[in-house]
Amino acid sequence: MLLTIDIGNTNITLGCFDGDILEFTARLATEQKKTADQYAFEIKNLLALYEIGSEEIEDCIIASVVPMVAKSVSNVVSKLCHIVPLMLGPGVKTGLNIKIDNPAQLGADLVAGAVGALEEYTMPCVVIDMGTASTVSVLDKNGAFLGGVIAAGVRLTLKALAENTAQLTSIPIEAPKSVIGANTVECMQSGLVYGTAAMLDGLIEKIEQELGEEPTVVATGGLSRDIIPHCKYNIIYNENLLLDGLKSIYEKNN
């Protein structure tokens, strides 16, 4: 079995593939203060929860934007499964033609998402990943990575509102009944949900103009399912896009 791990700023997403079958996905909180022993306990228990023995994990690939956590998790997998995980980074074959100014600066999560999209969808393609940051990646008609957009994520925006204003508090992230809110909570929800959806629509429209043709648009990340139903564009939701991309990258290197 292949263990795929995506380490983001907020969550660690794990997926276990048996051949082409994704046996399970799970999430852990990303905490830089957590010790390797704590991560070992959590990962071992996750595998046990899904009735998978550590000896059944034959290999592992990790994408991370949090280097210290990546080191701990890699060491944990090595000890539990007696393998050396493949860390996505410079020198790893991805099959992705990266055309940004400094390809080495492209985040591992964006690479994994782009590879997943390249394998599954018609080009050109726009990949939206809504996590701590909301990122938009653009692949041209030949599948080359042109660049993209980075904006504050929905939860990060809500946190900033709650922490930096005297009368605005944290609220559930869900769509209110109308764009015009009738109270403070609805007004904030409208800004977060409808405002983010409108931003995505505007970015997609401008990207389409620059590309000169209509792209396939795919979204991933936990909050995407709450936002994209309110976009005017047809956006495909793919919960496991990054894990699929990691599996594809692993296969290219083995």
C-alpha positions as CSV (number, residue, x, y, z in Angstrom):
1,M,0.0,0.0,0.0
2,L,1.0,3.6,-0.7
3,L,0.6,6.2,2.0
4,T,0.2,9.8,0.7
5,I,0.5,12.7,3.1
6,D,-0.2,16.4,2.4
7,I,1.0,18.6,5.2
8,G,-0.7,22.0,5.1
9,N,-0.6,25.0,7.5
10,T,-3.8,23.9,9.2
11,N,-4.4,20.2,8.5
12,I,-2.4,17.1,7.6
13,T,-4.3,15.0,5.1
14,L,-3.5,11.3,4.8
15,G,-4.6,8.9,2.1
16,C,-3.8,5.2,1.7
17,F,-3.9,3.6,-1.8
18,D,-4.1,-0.1,-2.4
19,G,-3.3,-0.1,-6.1
20,D,-5.7,2.5,-7.6
21,I,-8.2,2.2,-4.8
22,L,-8.1,4.9,-2.1
23,E,-8.8,2.9,1.0
24,F,-9.2,5.8,3.4
25,T,-8.6,9.5,3.9
26,A,-8.1,11.2,7.3
27,R,-7.0,14.5,8.7
28,L,-4.9,15.6,11.7
29,A,-4.3,19.1,13.0
30,T,-0.9,20.6,12.0
31,E,0.8,21.7,15.1
32,Q,4.5,22.6,15.0
33,K,4.8,22.2,18.8
34,K,3.6,18.6,18.6
35,T,6.4,16.1,19.2
36,A,7.3,13.2,16.8
37,D,6.0,10.8,19.5
38,Q,2.6,12.5,19.4
39,Y,2.4,12.3,15.6
40,A,3.5,8.6,15.8
41,F,0.6,7.9,18.3
42,E,-1.9,9.6,16.0
43,I,-0.8,8.0,12.8
44,K,-0.5,4.5,14.3
45,N,-4.0,4.8,15.7
46,L,-5.4,6.1,12.3
47,L,-3.9,3.0,10.6
48,A,-5.4,0.8,13.3
49,L,-8.8,2.5,13.0
50,Y,-8.9,1.5,9.3
51,E,-7.5,-2.0,10.1
52,I,-4.3,-1.4,8.2
53,G,-1.1,-2.7,9.8
54,S,2.0,-0.6,9.5
55,E,3.8,-3.5,7.8
56,E,1.2,-3.2,5.0
57,I,2.5,0.3,4.1
58,E,5.1,-0.4,1.4
59,D,5.9,3.2,0.5
60,C,5.1,6.8,1.3
61,I,5.2,10.2,-0.4
62,I,4.9,13.5,1.4
63,A,4.1,17.0,0.3
64,S,4.6,19.8,2.9
65,V,4.5,23.5,3.3
66,V,5.6,23.2,7.0
67,P,9.2,21.9,7.0
68,M,9.5,21.2,10.7
69,V,6.4,19.1,10.7
70,A,7.4,17.3,7.5
71,K,10.6,16.2,9.2
72,S,8.7,14.8,12.2
73,V,6.1,13.0,10.1
74,S,8.8,11.6,7.8
75,N,10.7,10.2,10.8
76,V,7.5,8.7,12.2
77,V,6.6,6.9,9.0
78,S,10.2,5.6,8.7
79,K,10.0,4.1,12.2
80,L,6.5,2.8,12.0
81,C,6.7,1.3,8.5
82,H,10.5,0.8,8.0
83,I,10.5,2.7,4.8
84,V,12.0,6.0,3.6
85,P,9.3,8.4,2.4
86,L,9.7,10.3,-0.8
87,M,9.6,14.0,0.0
88,L,8.2,16.1,-2.8
89,G,10.7,18.8,-3.7
90,P,13.5,19.8,-6.2
91,G,14.9,16.8,-8.0
92,V,11.7,14.8,-7.8
93,K,10.1,13.9,-11.2
94,T,6.6,15.4,-11.5
95,G,6.0,15.6,-15.3
96,L,5.0,19.2,-14.7
97,N,6.5,22.0,-16.9
98,I,6.7,24.9,-14.4
99,K,7.0,28.3,-16.1
100,I,7.0,30.7,-13.1
101,D,10.1,32.9,-12.5
102,N,11.6,30.6,-9.9
103,P,10.2,27.0,-10.2
104,A,11.9,26.0,-6.9
105,Q,9.7,28.4,-5.0
106,L,6.5,26.6,-6.1
107,G,4.8,25.1,-3.1
108,A,4.6,21.3,-2.9
109,D,0.9,21.4,-2.4
110,L,0.4,23.5,-5.6
111,V,2.6,21.0,-7.5
112,A,0.6,18.0,-6.3
113,G,-2.7,19.7,-7.2
114,A,-1.5,20.7,-10.6
115,V,-0.3,17.1,-11.3
116,G,-3.6,15.7,-10.2
117,A,-5.4,18.1,-12.5
118,L,-3.1,17.3,-15.4
119,E,-3.8,13.6,-15.0
120,E,-7.6,13.9,-14.7
121,Y,-8.9,17.0,-16.6
122,T,-8.9,18.7,-20.0
123,M,-6.4,21.5,-20.4
124,P,-6.3,24.5,-19.9
125,C,-7.2,24.2,-16.3
126,V,-7.7,26.4,-13.3
127,V,-7.1,24.7,-9.9
128,I,-8.6,26.3,-6.8
129,D,-7.4,25.1,-3.4
130,M,-9.2,26.6,-0.4
131,G,-7.3,26.0,2.8
132,T,-5.4,28.5,5.1
133,A,-4.8,30.4,1.9
134,S,-7.1,30.4,-1.1
135,T,-4.8,29.6,-4.1
136,V,-5.6,29.6,-7.8
137,S,-3.2,27.8,-10.1
138,V,-3.3,28.1,-13.9
139,L,-2.3,25.4,-16.4
140,D,-2.2,26.3,-20.1
141,K,-3.5,24.2,-23.0
142,N,-0.3,22.2,-23.0
143,G,-0.5,21.5,-19.2
144,A,2.3,23.9,-18.3
145,F,2.1,25.7,-15.0
146,L,1.9,29.4,-15.7
147,G,1.4,30.8,-12.2
148,G,-1.6,31.8,-10.2
149,V,-3.1,33.8,-7.4
150,I,-2.8,33.7,-3.6
151,A,-5.4,35.3,-1.3
152,A,-6.3,35.0,2.3
153,G,-8.3,31.9,3.1
154,V,-11.9,32.1,4.4
155,R,-11.1,31.1,7.9
156,L,-8.0,33.4,8.0
157,T,-10.3,36.3,7.0
158,L,-12.8,35.4,9.7
159,K,-10.0,35.2,12.3
160,A,-8.7,38.6,11.3
161,L,-12.2,40.1,11.6
162,A,-12.8,38.5,15.0
163,E,-9.4,39.4,16.4
164,N,-9.1,43.0,15.1
165,T,-12.6,44.4,15.6
166,A,-14.4,45.1,18.9
167,Q,-17.9,43.9,18.0
168,L,-17.4,41.2,15.4
169,T,-17.1,37.6,16.7
170,S,-16.3,34.2,15.2
171,I,-19.3,32.7,13.4
172,P,-20.2,29.5,11.4
173,I,-19.0,29.7,7.8
174,E,-22.3,29.2,5.9
175,A,-24.3,31.1,3.3
176,P,-27.0,33.4,4.7
177,K,-30.4,33.4,3.1
178,S,-29.6,36.6,1.0
179,V,-26.6,38.6,0.1
180,I,-28.0,41.6,2.0
181,G,-27.6,40.6,5.6
182,A,-30.2,41.6,8.1
183,N,-27.9,41.4,11.1
184,T,-24.2,41.3,12.0
185,V,-23.8,37.5,11.7
186,E,-25.5,37.4,8.3
187,C,-23.5,40.4,7.0
188,M,-20.2,38.6,7.9
189,Q,-21.4,35.3,6.4
190,S,-22.4,37.1,3.2
191,G,-18.9,38.7,3.0
192,L,-17.2,35.4,3.6
193,V,-19.3,33.1,1.4
194,Y,-20.7,35.3,-1.3
195,G,-17.7,37.6,-1.3
196,T,-15.3,34.7,-1.8
197,A,-17.5,33.3,-4.5
198,A,-17.6,36.6,-6.3
199,M,-13.8,36.9,-6.0
200,L,-13.4,33.5,-7.6
201,D,-15.8,34.3,-10.4
202,G,-13.9,37.5,-11.1
203,L,-10.5,35.8,-11.1
204,I,-11.7,33.0,-13.3
205,E,-13.2,35.5,-15.8
206,K,-9.9,37.4,-16.0
207,I,-7.8,34.2,-16.3
208,E,-10.1,33.1,-19.1
209,Q,-9.5,36.4,-20.9
210,E,-5.7,36.0,-20.5
211,L,-5.7,32.4,-21.7
212,G,-8.0,33.3,-24.6
213,E,-10.1,30.2,-24.1
214,E,-12.4,28.6,-21.5
215,P,-10.5,26.5,-18.9
216,T,-11.7,23.5,-16.9
217,V,-12.1,24.7,-13.3
218,V,-11.6,22.3,-10.5
219,A,-11.6,23.0,-6.7
220,T,-10.3,21.2,-3.7
221,G,-9.8,21.9,0.0
222,G,-12.3,21.6,2.8
223,L,-14.1,24.9,2.3
224,S,-14.5,24.6,-1.4
225,R,-17.7,22.7,-1.1
226,D,-19.3,25.5,0.9
227,I,-18.2,28.2,-1.5
228,I,-18.3,26.9,-5.1
229,P,-22.1,26.3,-5.2
230,H,-22.4,30.1,-5.1
231,C,-20.1,30.7,-8.0
232,K,-21.6,31.4,-11.5
233,Y,-18.9,29.3,-13.1
234,N,-19.2,25.5,-13.4
235,I,-16.5,24.3,-10.9
236,I,-15.7,20.6,-10.4
237,Y,-15.2,19.6,-6.8
238,N,-12.5,17.0,-6.2
239,E,-11.8,16.3,-2.5
240,N,-8.8,14.1,-3.1
241,L,-7.1,16.0,-6.0
242,L,-3.8,16.5,-4.1
243,L,-3.6,12.9,-2.9
244,D,-4.2,11.7,-6.5
245,G,-1.4,14.0,-7.6
246,L,0.9,12.6,-5.0
247,K,0.2,9.1,-6.1
248,S,0.9,10.0,-9.7
249,I,4.2,11.7,-8.7
250,Y,5.2,8.6,-6.7
251,E,4.6,6.4,-9.8
252,K,6.7,8.6,-12.0
253,N,9.6,8.2,-9.6
254,N,9.2,4.4,-9.2
